[in-house]
Amino acid sequence: MLYGQQVKTERHWLNGNSSLLGRRDVYIRTDGHHWEVEAQAGGAGGRSEVHPCPSRATAEILASAWLGGRPEWRELAPEGEPQAHSRQTSWPPGRVAR
């Protein structure tokens, strides 16, 4: 949750690897006012880095950098309803969740 608000996943990419060791996900999330990008390795129980972004445009740029233009990445349909973030998210930038 960002500042106690419900968080919506705006975009989600998956690298197409179904094994836990090889799976990578990139998410863009917002609470309507704040934006964050999460790069996750190893599925929901794996490591992740969450970076707050000042705008949607900045979040898109950061997510694109993590995707690296590699063709194996596939964008999944965004979830239609807001969701509670699975981890507590805090700001300042550079927080690493494990």
ABEGO torsion letter per residue (X at the ends): XBGGBBBBBABBBBAGBABAAABBBBBBBBAGABBBBBBBBGEAABBBBBBBBABAAAAAAAAAAAAGGBAABBBBBBBABBBBBABBBBOBBGBBBX
